[in-house]
Amino acid sequence: TVAPNGYDVITTFNFTINGGKVIATSVDDVKVNEEGDFITALDEALKTISISKQDMSNEGSELPNAQMKLTLVEATEEGKTLEKVATAGGDKVAKNEAFTEITWTTADEELKLTGLPDGKYVLEEIVAPDGYDIITKFNFTVDNGVVTTKGNDDDIKVNEPGDFITAFDEAFKTISISKQDMSDKGTELPNAQMKLTLVEATEEGKTLEK
């Protein structure tokens, strides 16, 4: 009824005893020896999927202070939730009341998720670290405990075993505006009141707010 931490519960095994021996056919996780006097129940260790947040220009190093959210959109097996998913790494890891979302703040280590149920997921960045842009939402599928969806070519990478997702943030580029005396170039000229206006953003909805 309850498996050890990090393991999945076996299926219910129905069997008959006749003449002091077990009369049954072995299934995937329960084995009966030929003599019918020994039953072995096998637990399978749950798989772990890691999610890492990194600077696009500094691959391999964790990028802290991004607020992330993983949502289970639809579980393959009815009734499965994120309630029993074990977590390690990350900071301020929390689950919502329905156990369909896990939120966390990135830290010095990637977030490790053990026992994610098979199904469809969405990974999104709620708040990017200062100086960085938010990644696009990443829709992916977990099948047999591994990610079967390939990453996109921009800001998401999934390794070949399907157990490590890397989300890359790109640092904003900086444009400097200088006010100088024409006869003394190179020296800032103070006390000028300036205004910069965004006339039309290339991407709809973009403003100067951030």
C-alpha positions as CSV (number, residue, x, y, z in Angstrom):
1,T,0.0,0.0,0.0
2,V,3.0,2.3,0.6
3,A,6.3,2.1,-1.2
4,P,9.6,3.2,0.3
5,N,10.7,6.7,-0.6
6,G,11.9,6.9,-4.2
7,Y,10.0,3.8,-5.3
8,D,6.8,3.0,-7.0
9,V,4.0,0.9,-5.5
10,I,3.6,-2.6,-7.1
11,T,0.4,-3.7,-8.8
12,T,-2.0,-5.8,-6.8
13,F,-1.1,-9.5,-7.1
14,N,-3.9,-12.0,-6.8
15,F,-2.9,-15.7,-6.3
16,T,-4.2,-19.1,-5.1
17,I,-2.6,-21.5,-2.7
18,N,-3.3,-25.2,-3.5
19,G,-1.6,-28.1,-1.7
20,G,0.6,-25.6,0.2
21,K,1.9,-24.1,-3.1
22,V,1.3,-20.8,-4.8
23,I,-0.6,-21.3,-8.1
24,A,-0.1,-18.2,-10.1
25,T,1.5,-16.7,-13.2
26,S,4.2,-14.1,-12.5
27,V,3.6,-10.5,-13.6
28,D,6.1,-7.8,-14.2
29,D,6.8,-6.8,-10.6
30,V,5.9,-10.0,-8.8
31,K,7.7,-13.3,-9.4
32,V,6.8,-16.8,-8.1
33,N,9.5,-19.6,-8.2
34,E,8.8,-23.0,-9.9
35,E,8.3,-24.7,-6.5
36,G,5.6,-22.2,-5.7
37,D,7.0,-21.5,-2.2
38,F,8.7,-18.1,-2.8
39,I,7.1,-14.9,-3.9
40,T,9.3,-11.9,-4.8
41,A,7.8,-8.4,-5.1
42,L,10.0,-6.1,-7.0
43,D,9.9,-2.3,-6.5
44,E,11.2,-0.1,-9.3
45,A,13.1,3.1,-8.4
46,L,11.3,6.2,-9.6
47,K,13.1,8.3,-12.3
48,T,14.4,11.8,-11.6
49,I,14.1,14.7,-14.0
50,S,16.2,17.8,-13.4
51,I,15.4,21.4,-14.5
52,S,18.3,23.8,-14.7
53,K,18.2,27.6,-15.2
54,Q,21.3,29.0,-16.9
55,D,22.7,32.2,-18.5
56,M,22.8,31.7,-22.3
57,S,26.3,33.1,-22.4
58,N,27.6,31.1,-19.5
59,E,26.3,27.5,-20.1
60,G,26.9,25.1,-17.2
61,S,26.4,27.6,-14.3
62,E,23.1,27.9,-12.5
63,L,21.3,31.3,-12.8
64,P,19.6,32.1,-9.4
65,N,16.6,34.2,-8.6
66,A,14.3,33.2,-11.5
67,Q,10.8,32.3,-10.4
68,M,9.7,29.2,-12.2
69,K,6.5,27.1,-12.4
70,L,5.8,23.5,-13.7
71,T,2.2,22.6,-14.4
72,L,0.8,19.1,-14.9
73,V,-1.7,19.8,-17.7
74,E,-3.0,16.2,-18.1
75,A,-1.8,13.0,-16.5
76,T,-1.6,9.9,-18.6
77,E,-3.1,7.8,-15.7
78,E,-6.3,9.3,-14.4
79,G,-6.0,10.6,-10.8
80,K,-2.2,11.1,-10.8
81,T,-1.0,14.4,-9.4
82,L,2.3,16.0,-8.3
83,E,1.5,15.3,-4.6
84,K,4.1,12.5,-4.1
85,V,6.8,14.0,-6.3
86,A,10.0,14.4,-4.3
87,T,12.1,17.6,-4.8
88,A,15.7,18.5,-4.2
89,G,17.6,21.6,-5.0
90,G,16.0,25.0,-5.9
91,D,14.6,27.4,-3.3
92,K,11.2,28.1,-1.9
93,V,9.7,25.0,-3.6
94,A,5.9,24.8,-3.2
95,K,2.9,22.9,-4.5
96,N,-0.6,24.2,-5.0
97,E,-3.6,22.8,-3.2
98,A,-4.6,20.7,-6.2
99,F,-1.1,19.3,-6.6
100,T,-1.0,20.2,-10.3
101,E,1.7,22.9,-10.0
102,I,5.2,23.1,-8.5
103,T,6.8,26.6,-8.1
104,W,10.3,27.4,-7.1
105,T,13.0,30.0,-7.2
106,T,16.2,29.0,-8.9
107,A,19.3,28.7,-6.8
108,D,22.9,27.4,-6.9
109,E,21.7,23.8,-7.9
110,E,19.2,22.6,-10.4
111,L,15.8,21.4,-9.2
112,K,15.5,17.6,-9.1
113,L,12.0,16.1,-9.4
114,T,11.7,12.4,-8.6
115,G,8.5,10.5,-9.5
116,L,6.9,12.9,-12.0
117,P,3.8,11.0,-13.4
118,D,3.6,10.5,-17.1
119,G,1.6,13.2,-18.9
120,K,1.6,16.6,-20.5
121,Y,3.4,19.5,-18.8
122,V,4.1,23.2,-19.2
123,L,7.3,24.8,-17.9
124,E,7.3,28.6,-17.6
125,E,9.3,31.4,-16.1
126,I,7.1,33.8,-14.0
127,V,9.7,36.3,-13.1
128,A,13.2,36.6,-14.7
129,P,16.3,37.6,-12.7
130,D,17.2,41.3,-12.9
131,G,18.7,42.1,-16.2
132,Y,17.3,39.0,-18.0
133,D,14.4,38.3,-20.4
134,I,11.7,35.7,-19.7
135,I,11.8,32.4,-21.6
136,T,9.0,31.2,-23.8
137,K,6.7,28.6,-22.3
138,F,7.8,25.0,-22.9
139,N,5.2,22.3,-23.5
140,F,6.5,18.8,-23.1
141,T,5.5,15.2,-22.5
142,V,6.8,12.7,-19.9
143,D,6.6,9.1,-20.9
144,N,7.9,6.2,-18.8
145,G,9.5,8.8,-16.5
146,V,11.5,10.7,-19.1
147,V,11.0,13.8,-21.3
148,T,10.1,12.7,-24.8
149,T,9.8,16.2,-26.3
150,K,12.8,17.9,-27.9
151,G,13.8,21.3,-26.8
152,N,13.4,24.4,-29.0
153,D,16.3,26.0,-30.8
154,D,16.1,29.2,-28.7
155,D,16.1,28.9,-24.9
156,I,15.2,25.2,-24.0
157,K,17.5,22.2,-24.3
158,V,16.6,18.6,-23.4
159,N,19.4,16.0,-23.1
160,E,19.2,12.7,-25.0
161,P,18.3,10.5,-22.1
162,G,15.4,12.9,-21.4
163,D,16.1,13.5,-17.8
164,F,17.6,17.0,-17.9
165,I,15.9,20.2,-19.1
166,T,18.0,23.4,-19.3
167,A,16.2,26.7,-19.6
168,F,18.4,29.5,-20.8
169,D,17.9,33.2,-20.0
170,E,19.5,35.9,-22.2
171,A,20.8,39.0,-20.6
172,F,19.3,42.2,-21.8
173,K,21.6,44.3,-24.0
174,T,22.6,47.8,-22.8
175,I,22.5,51.0,-24.9
176,S,24.2,54.0,-23.4
177,I,23.2,57.7,-24.1
178,S,25.8,60.4,-23.4
179,K,25.4,64.1,-23.4
180,Q,28.6,66.0,-24.1
181,D,30.0,69.5,-24.9
182,M,30.9,69.6,-28.6
183,S,34.1,71.4,-27.8
184,D,35.0,68.9,-25.0
185,K,34.1,65.5,-26.3
186,G,34.5,62.7,-23.9
187,T,33.3,64.6,-20.9
188,E,29.7,64.3,-19.7
189,L,27.7,67.5,-19.8
190,P,25.4,67.7,-16.7
191,N,21.9,69.3,-16.2
192,A,20.4,68.6,-19.6
193,Q,16.8,67.3,-19.4
194,M,16.3,64.5,-21.9
195,K,13.4,62.3,-23.1
196,L,13.4,59.0,-24.9
197,T,10.1,57.9,-26.6
198,L,9.2,54.4,-27.9
199,V,7.2,55.3,-31.0
200,E,6.4,51.8,-32.2
201,A,7.6,48.4,-30.7
202,T,8.5,45.7,-33.2
203,E,6.8,43.1,-30.9
204,E,3.2,43.9,-30.1
205,G,2.6,44.8,-26.5
206,K,6.2,45.6,-25.6
207,T,6.8,48.8,-23.6
208,L,9.6,50.5,-21.6
209,E,8.2,49.2,-18.3
210,K,11.0,46.7,-17.7
